[in-house]
């Protein structure tokens, strides 16, 4: 148990009523009609952590709403990373503030690749990896996860070899922890990735936005702590762990051999983050650990509850046990609702939001889930469930889904 854990802090996931949540105007609660339970986009059903709220209120009261400045955010992450992950080589001076993680990824790609260069991704994976990479005029090459949902080194090797025929420069865009499976890459896996990348001259950009949300039984390993990762970049933010997507700010962190690349980052990129967002993220890393620990305890409880509910109410479906994030990957292929045409490809990702089993659950259960086909090869027939909600909502959602499956089987 971390020394800063405060057992007196209540589970943030059990503090808001459905009426309070439906009063929100963010994407999660306004995209679908009011009779739909939204368990899709990565917003949590929690109140703002008190230290974060206090920092934001102080800024508003003081009119401190100008442009971001200084390295307080990076220093806060530096201390957090040392304490939580043993990352003692982290240097605040080797960072840059960027608007958010995905924009930071795009800026990193612009530093180390040119239009037409190859970017390897490991599907099923976060859909914006496809959208942002292709919009930046880079070519996506897929290296799918193995059947166990983990990185497959031989598949990666084949992807790197294929990329050599596309461009002189290749980047591996890594989700660490992985979204949507919730897999936490082990140190041994990351060592293998780094060695393989180095042998092919591949640079790595590691999206570590979910790093603070690693649950019991797993340990997060920052990619930049791995031997051979000295020329890599990592992206960090308090956004996912403290529910701060609406307060834009992230950090692009350079390995020691990537610092010269970082120095070429255009100065105007630092104008994109919100100053109030920077203050909020800084407060989260500095003072929000007890709240985070209460959240992690709640997520542990919900993870076990979801697994039990699926086993009991949806026995024909298979839940991949998430080691991190608050997102769970549910195999619904037994329902026979997916088709090969609904599978995203590296050259033409499917961009529609709903298909296959997700459409069934939306139409018949009034539960909104993320449709697996949008996550690339291997995603068709799956759905992603956001279980960062109350146990009451989670139970009702699975009950509705079970009724929909029963209706399908009876038809």
C-alpha positions as MATLAB code, in Angstrom:
seq = 'XXXXXXXXXXXXXXXXXXXXXXXXXXXXXXXXXXXXXXXXXXXXXXXXXXXXXXXXXXXXXXXXXXXXXXXXXXXXXXXXXXXXXXXXXXXXXXXXXXXXXXXXXXXXXXXXXXXXXXXXXXXXXXXXXXXXXXXXXXXXXXXXXXXXXXXXXXXXXXXXXXXXXXXXXXXXXXXXXXXXXXXXXXXXXXXXXXXXXXXXXXXXXXXXXXXXXXXXXXXXXXXXXXXXXXXXXXXXXXXXXXXXXXXXXXXXXXXXXXXXXXXXXXXXXXXXXXXXXXXXXXXXXXXXXXXXXXXXXXXXXXXXXXXXXXXXXXXXXXXXXXXXXXXXXXXXXXXXXXXXXXXXXXXXXXXXXXXXXXXXXXXXXXXXXXXXXXXXXXXXXXXXXXXXXXXXXXXXXXXXXXXXXXXXXXX';
ca = [
       0.000    0.000    0.000;
       1.462    3.384   -0.987;
       2.473    5.501    1.981;
       0.201    8.331    0.872;
      -2.927    6.150    0.682;
      -5.784    7.566    2.754;
      -8.439    4.887    3.431;
     -10.854    7.593    4.617;
     -11.316    8.957    1.074;
     -14.545    7.578   -0.343;
     -14.696    5.646   -3.587;
     -15.066    8.374   -6.259;
     -17.044    5.982   -8.453;
     -19.884    5.767   -5.927;
     -20.398    9.468   -5.214;
     -22.600   10.676   -8.079;
     -26.199    9.813   -8.905;
     -27.460    9.089  -12.388;
     -29.316   12.421  -12.354;
     -26.108   14.289  -11.495;
     -24.299   12.512  -14.296;
     -27.017   13.210  -16.843;
     -26.701   16.917  -16.033;
     -23.187   16.877  -17.495;
     -22.690   18.393  -20.944;
     -19.544   16.508  -22.024;
     -19.436   13.973  -24.831;
     -20.125   10.884  -22.749;
     -23.487   12.061  -21.462;
     -24.798   14.017  -24.462;
     -24.007   11.847  -27.496;
     -26.859    9.389  -26.951;
     -30.510    9.776  -25.840;
     -31.290    9.934  -22.127;
     -32.455    6.302  -21.948;
     -28.987    5.051  -22.960;
     -26.387    4.080  -20.352;
     -23.073    5.382  -21.770;
     -20.154    3.034  -21.079;
     -18.079    3.972  -24.086;
     -15.738    6.987  -24.265;
     -12.960    7.271  -21.642;
     -14.666    9.667  -19.245;
     -15.143    8.525  -15.654;
     -18.280    9.017  -13.582;
     -16.451   10.740  -10.731;
     -16.333   14.156   -9.082;
     -13.188   16.203   -9.559;
     -10.447   15.434   -7.044;
     -10.557   18.125   -4.351;
      -6.932   19.312   -4.746;
      -7.468   19.698   -8.483;
     -10.758   21.541   -8.032;
      -9.143   23.837   -5.457;
      -6.268   24.721   -7.800;
      -8.681   25.515  -10.634;
     -10.953   27.604   -8.385;
      -7.935   29.537   -7.116;
      -6.855   30.316  -10.657;
     -10.325   31.490  -11.659;
     -10.698   33.622   -8.539;
      -7.332   35.244   -9.191;
      -7.983   35.719  -12.900;
      -4.923   33.539  -13.554;
      -6.122   32.498  -17.003;
      -3.263   33.552  -19.275;
      -0.668   31.521  -21.129;
       1.118   28.493  -19.628;
       4.636   28.994  -18.300;
       7.400   27.178  -16.444;
       8.166   23.556  -15.611;
       6.011   22.955  -12.540;
       3.984   20.341  -14.419;
       7.124   18.443  -15.470;
       8.593   18.616  -11.964;
       5.335   17.273  -10.503;
       5.428   14.337  -12.919;
       9.120   13.832  -12.150;
       8.408   13.343   -8.440;
       5.343   11.180   -9.124;
       7.263    8.994  -11.589;
      10.123    8.466   -9.149;
       7.795    7.548   -6.295;
       5.309    5.400   -8.197;
       7.383    3.798  -10.939;
      10.991    4.101   -9.718;
      11.777    6.308  -12.708;
      14.627    8.268  -11.131;
      16.339    9.177  -14.398;
      13.419   11.397  -15.418;
      14.618   14.924  -16.194;
      12.072   17.751  -16.157;
      14.292   19.680  -18.576;
      13.834   16.922  -21.165;
      10.123   17.626  -21.568;
       7.833   19.949  -23.475;
       4.239   20.904  -22.755;
       1.881   19.892  -25.572;
      -1.890   20.333  -25.950;
      -2.753   16.688  -25.297;
      -1.270   13.249  -25.799;
      -2.453   12.696  -29.373;
      -1.276   16.122  -30.525;
       2.011   15.428  -28.746;
       2.320   12.181  -30.697;
       1.775   14.050  -33.952;
       4.427   16.618  -33.004;
       6.874   13.829  -32.143;
       6.207   12.194  -35.516;
       6.912   15.502  -37.237;
      10.252   15.705  -35.444;
      11.523   12.286  -36.456;
       9.672   11.374  -39.676;
       8.545   12.999  -42.890;
       5.296   12.624  -44.867;
       4.922    9.134  -46.268;
       7.024    7.470  -43.575;
       5.764    4.350  -41.816;
       4.209    4.181  -38.355;
       3.670    0.715  -36.893;
       0.718    0.156  -34.545;
      -0.399   -2.970  -32.683;
      -4.124   -3.530  -33.159;
      -6.633   -3.771  -31.789;
      -5.564   -0.343  -30.609;
      -6.906    3.114  -29.755;
      -8.665    4.338  -32.953;
      -7.086    7.841  -32.994;
      -3.743    6.140  -33.670;
      -5.076    5.516  -37.176;
      -6.828    8.849  -37.596;
      -4.042   11.121  -36.375;
      -1.242    9.228  -38.120;
      -2.987    9.207  -41.490;
      -4.056   12.838  -41.112;
      -0.368   13.654  -40.566;
       0.385   12.004  -43.948;
       2.184    9.019  -42.474;
       1.475    5.420  -43.479;
       0.079    2.993  -40.903;
       1.456   -0.550  -40.833;
      -0.208   -3.049  -38.517;
       1.534   -5.524  -36.229;
      -1.447   -7.188  -34.514;
      -1.330   -8.415  -30.943;
      -1.063  -12.148  -30.409;
      -4.078  -14.356  -29.581;
      -3.306  -13.758  -25.897;
      -3.701  -10.017  -26.375;
      -0.004   -9.341  -25.860;
       2.731   -7.964  -28.103;
       3.935  -10.511  -30.660;
       7.636  -10.059  -31.420;
       7.642  -12.044  -34.660;
       4.713  -10.002  -35.945;
       6.548   -6.832  -34.962;
       9.663   -8.049  -36.744;
       7.652   -8.675  -39.916;
       6.057   -5.223  -39.675;
       9.427   -3.525  -39.235;
      10.794   -5.439  -42.223;
       7.795   -4.418  -44.298;
       8.227   -0.794  -43.229;
      11.760   -0.793  -44.628;
      10.213   -1.018  -48.091;
       7.987    2.007  -47.393;
      10.365    4.584  -45.986;
      13.794    5.230  -44.573;
      12.357    6.152  -41.190;
       9.922    4.048  -39.176;
       8.232    4.705  -35.826;
       6.552    2.230  -33.513;
       3.602    3.918  -31.838;
       3.164    1.962  -28.625;
       0.207    2.074  -26.216;
       1.725    1.451  -22.762;
      -0.525    0.297  -21.049;
      -2.459   -0.996  -24.025;
      -5.883    0.349  -24.962;
      -8.388   -1.383  -25.430;
      -7.164   -4.624  -23.838;
      -5.866   -3.096  -20.589;
      -2.655   -5.112  -20.980;
       0.400   -3.889  -19.069;
       3.565   -4.669  -21.010;
       6.179   -6.369  -18.864;
       9.774   -5.207  -18.577;
      10.895   -8.294  -20.494;
       8.464   -7.510  -23.321;
       9.624   -3.898  -23.509;
      13.277   -4.959  -23.496;
      12.507   -7.182  -26.489;
      10.671   -4.324  -28.224;
      13.608   -1.967  -27.700;
      16.152   -4.495  -28.965;
      14.058   -5.275  -32.033;
      13.423   -1.591  -32.755;
      17.119   -0.793  -32.480;
      18.061   -3.626  -34.828;
      15.780   -2.141  -37.507;
      16.569    1.499  -36.745;
      12.982    2.087  -35.586;
      12.185    4.967  -33.212;
       9.524    4.403  -30.532;
       6.863    6.826  -29.347;
       5.128    5.476  -26.236;
       1.645    6.694  -25.277;
       1.614    6.334  -21.476;
      -1.541    8.291  -20.681;
      -3.015    5.372  -18.699;
       0.178    4.771  -16.694;
      -1.241    5.978  -13.348;
      -4.232    3.634  -13.762;
      -2.466    0.300  -13.271;
      -4.464   -2.028  -11.050;
      -3.431   -4.564   -8.435;
      -1.479   -7.483   -9.827;
       0.450   -5.512  -12.455;
       3.341   -3.053  -12.514;
       3.804   -0.223  -14.995;
       7.231    0.083  -16.625;
       8.001    3.442  -18.314;
       9.395    2.756  -21.761;
      12.176    5.313  -21.342;
      13.608    3.263  -18.454;
      14.350    0.364  -20.814;
      17.923   -0.155  -22.116;
      17.948    0.741  -25.794;
      15.111    3.264  -25.481;
      17.410    6.281  -25.232;
      16.210    7.771  -28.537;
      12.498    7.257  -27.819;
       9.733    9.637  -26.759;
       6.955    9.138  -24.220;
       3.721   11.049  -23.666;
       2.273   11.590  -20.202;
      -0.778   13.338  -18.813;
      -3.046   13.349  -15.770;
      -6.005   13.333  -18.138;
      -7.188    9.740  -17.847;
      -6.325    9.088  -14.194;
      -7.965   12.251  -12.843;
     -10.678   12.730  -15.509;
      -9.228   15.941  -16.943;
      -9.879   15.560  -20.674;
     -11.586   18.965  -20.712;
      -8.529   20.657  -19.192;
      -5.992   20.244  -21.962;
      -2.329   19.627  -21.096;
       0.230   16.860  -21.619;
       3.983   16.352  -21.549;
       6.233   15.101  -24.326;
       9.221   13.429  -22.653;
      12.443   12.793  -24.569;
      14.947   10.048  -23.946;
      18.527   11.315  -23.522;
      19.350   10.700  -27.206;
      16.149   12.399  -28.374;
      16.754   15.718  -26.619;
      18.202   17.339  -29.721;
      15.034   16.361  -31.592;
      12.931   17.841  -28.798;
      14.810   21.134  -29.091;
      13.516   21.412  -32.657;
       9.903   21.417  -31.437;
       8.315   24.677  -32.656;
       7.829   27.172  -29.847;
       4.218   27.744  -30.849;
       3.297   24.181  -29.833;
       3.522   25.291  -26.191;
       0.727   27.796  -26.866;
      -1.768   24.973  -27.391;
      -2.211   23.690  -23.829;
      -4.553   25.471  -21.448;
      -2.816   27.307  -18.592;
      -5.654   26.285  -16.278;
      -5.231   22.751  -17.596;
      -1.534   22.810  -16.754;
      -2.385   23.970  -13.225;
      -4.958   21.185  -12.848;
      -2.609   18.447  -14.082;
       0.174   19.743  -11.847;
      -2.125   19.633   -8.826;
      -3.166   16.084   -9.714;
       0.394   14.778   -9.716;
       1.409   16.865   -6.678;
      -1.595   16.414   -4.383;
      -3.987   13.966   -6.018;
      -2.415   10.661   -5.058;
      -4.765    9.815   -2.161;
      -7.751   10.429   -4.449;
      -6.117    8.296   -7.152;
      -5.579    5.471   -4.684;
      -9.258    5.583   -3.712;
     -10.142    5.449   -7.405;
      -7.846    2.465   -7.981;
      -9.482    0.598   -5.104;
     -12.868    1.321   -6.660;
     -11.687    0.178  -10.076;
     -10.344   -3.044   -8.578;
     -13.807   -3.669   -7.126;
     -15.552   -2.857  -10.396;
     -13.158   -4.981  -12.425;
     -13.992   -8.024  -10.298;
     -17.704   -7.170  -10.376;
     -17.713   -6.876  -14.165;
     -15.917  -10.200  -14.546;
     -18.458  -11.882  -12.246;
     -21.417  -10.292  -14.023;
     -20.185  -11.349  -17.457;
     -19.573  -14.904  -16.279;
     -23.022  -15.081  -14.678;
     -25.191  -13.091  -17.092;
     -23.273  -13.326  -20.400;
     -21.699  -16.799  -20.255;
     -21.258  -17.034  -24.015;
     -19.037  -13.961  -24.075;
     -15.432  -13.710  -22.873;
     -13.927  -10.812  -20.931;
     -10.214  -10.141  -21.163;
      -9.017   -9.359  -17.629;
      -7.728   -5.767  -17.724;
      -4.485   -5.136  -15.868;
      -4.750   -1.364  -16.276;
      -7.044    1.417  -17.493;
     -10.758    1.360  -16.715;
     -11.569   -0.168  -20.088;
     -12.405   -3.832  -20.621;
     -12.315   -5.776  -23.898;
     -15.287   -8.121  -24.348;
     -15.264  -10.870  -26.972;
     -18.756  -11.115  -28.470;
     -17.846  -13.093  -31.581;
     -20.006  -15.996  -30.445;
     -23.035  -13.831  -31.237;
     -22.161  -14.019  -34.943;
     -22.874  -10.325  -35.518;
     -19.506   -9.316  -36.962;
     -18.323   -9.629  -40.540;
     -14.907   -9.354  -42.109;
     -16.068   -6.211  -43.920;
     -16.486   -4.509  -40.554;
     -12.809   -4.932  -39.753;
     -10.637   -1.829  -39.969;
      -7.523   -2.061  -42.088;
      -4.281   -0.156  -41.943;
      -4.962    1.655  -45.206;
      -8.660    2.320  -44.753;
      -9.778    2.241  -41.126;
     -13.491    1.984  -40.563;
     -14.616    5.293  -39.117;
     -18.263    4.615  -38.303;
     -18.808    4.483  -34.571;
     -21.156    1.524  -34.162;
     -21.250   -1.924  -35.745;
     -21.859   -5.573  -34.900;
     -22.477   -6.379  -31.223;
     -22.146   -2.724  -30.181;
     -25.113   -1.954  -32.439;
     -27.128   -4.743  -30.800;
     -26.392   -3.449  -27.318;
     -27.234    0.111  -28.300;
     -30.454   -0.748  -30.124;
     -31.785   -3.530  -27.898;
     -30.182   -2.857  -24.497;
     -29.800    0.934  -24.669;
     -26.194    0.582  -23.561;
     -23.535    2.481  -25.511;
     -20.205    0.684  -25.850;
     -17.199    1.308  -28.088;
     -17.431   -0.818  -31.217;
     -14.467   -3.142  -31.632;
     -14.207   -2.782  -35.415;
     -12.884    0.777  -35.011;
      -9.794   -0.519  -33.155;
      -8.262   -2.077  -36.259;
      -7.523   -5.638  -37.290;
      -8.805   -8.174  -34.807;
     -11.390   -5.824  -33.323;
     -14.513   -6.919  -35.182;
     -16.872   -8.832  -32.910;
     -15.559   -7.163  -29.747;
     -16.797   -4.236  -27.677;
     -14.930   -2.036  -25.220;
     -16.631   -1.327  -21.901;
     -15.801    1.656  -19.703;
     -16.347    0.338  -16.180;
     -15.401    3.584  -14.394;
     -18.918    4.064  -13.129;
     -21.013    3.114  -10.132;
     -21.714   -0.517   -9.339;
     -25.441    0.250   -9.760;
     -24.972    1.480  -13.330;
     -22.590   -1.366  -14.129;
     -25.056   -3.975  -12.899;
     -27.938   -2.436  -14.813;
     -25.891   -2.211  -17.999;
     -24.921   -5.904  -17.909;
     -28.519   -6.898  -17.055;
     -29.716   -4.983  -20.123;
     -27.018   -6.557  -22.288;
     -27.988  -10.038  -21.051;
     -31.616   -9.396  -21.952;
     -30.565   -8.279  -25.440;
     -28.500  -11.439  -25.952;
     -31.380  -13.583  -24.737;
     -33.679  -11.848  -27.184;
     -31.220  -12.456  -30.010;
     -30.941  -16.148  -29.166;
     -34.728  -16.502  -28.967;
     -35.290  -14.832  -32.327;
];
